C-alpha cells in the first residue's frame, strides 16, 4: 500500500506544486492524500471480503477436480 501511495504522489507532483504555488495549505493537501488512500483501502478491503469466499471456493474446486 505504501508503494502505491508513493507512486500516486510521484504522478501528481506537478498538481501539488501548482496548488501550493496558488496558496493552498500544505496540511490540506496531505489530508486530502491521506483521505484518498483510506477510501481506496476501504473499498479494496470491502470488495475482497465480498468476493474472496466465492473465488477461493471456485479455485479449490478447479484444483481438486483436475
Secondary structure as UniProt FT lines:
FT   HELIX           2..11
FT   HELIX           13..21
FT   TURN            22..23
FT   HELIX           26..65
//
